[in-house]
Amino acid sequence: MSAPRKNHLSGSDIPADKADRPSREEAEAAVRVLLRWAGDDPRREGLLDTPGRVVRAYEEFFAGYTQNPHDILARTFSEVQGYDEMIVLKDIRFESYCEHHMVPIIGRAHVAYLPNERVVGISKLARLVDAFAKRLQIQEKMTAQIADTLNEVLQPLGVGVILEAAHQCMSTRGVHKAGVSMVTSRMLGSFRDDPSTRREFLSIVSNQNAFSVSNT
Ligand SMILES: [Zn+2]
């Protein structure tokens, strides 16, 4: 039984029908095919253990498929002494994989929200980014997924998410443009409607000196 997949921008987009999942042996065999396709011989000594290693690496690269982003944010705290300013976690490094070429997208995420009485442990914001990064992605979708999930679960007054990333499918193949980064953003609630909130977020994110961040 497979539930109909939700809107692709939804935070609870948990793909991969478990029943369709190939065995480890099948996955290793597929790697041997790709080694042959590359022009090498998977039977030579240096490559004998490679399929097993690649399959184990895939378990790390794509660990996000086993995580439910909503669960990550489930535990919230409401004793915040009336704290009602923006909360920003910036420069969250992430490693993701382009869904068109299966090569790395490496970048940084900046995630912010304006709490509505409830806050979440700050490490959870980094885990939320990873839960969506460790999948096959396009950056636009990942940006929307992070923002929408934060918005749905915490129901804050606003959410701002900015991703900056380098795409290896652009630097190591195709147009071969290194040093290019792509920037995507999604602003919800007050981050979308209130220019001063948006400005504050952008200024915090663009401030290179993390220690001079203030709430003014
Ligand atoms: Zn690509």
Residues whose N, C-alpha, C, O or C-beta is under 5 A from the ligand:
A	BS01	ZN	C98 H100 H101 C169
